[in-house]
Amino acid sequence: MALKDVRTFCVLDEETQNMLKGAVERMNLSARAYNRVLKLARTIADLEGSQKIVLSHVAEALQYRGQEGG
């Protein structure tokens, strides 16, 4: 998924965006890692049949990010 696709298909509501921004700061994630989390959250949402990425999708994606060590 290209960056423009991420911007199109990985739209977050304000609460989810704020949570992700806080996690990025706490985990010291790069812009590339931020985009990977969004893409993974989109995949999780798709697997659940959800049109929108919600807080639980981003939280799950961040959990997987922590398991890979960075």
Secondary structure, DSSP 8 states (H G I E B T S, - for coil): --HHHHHHH----HHHHHHHHHHHHHHT--HHHHHHHHHHHHHHHHHTT-SS--HHHHHHHHHHHHHTT-
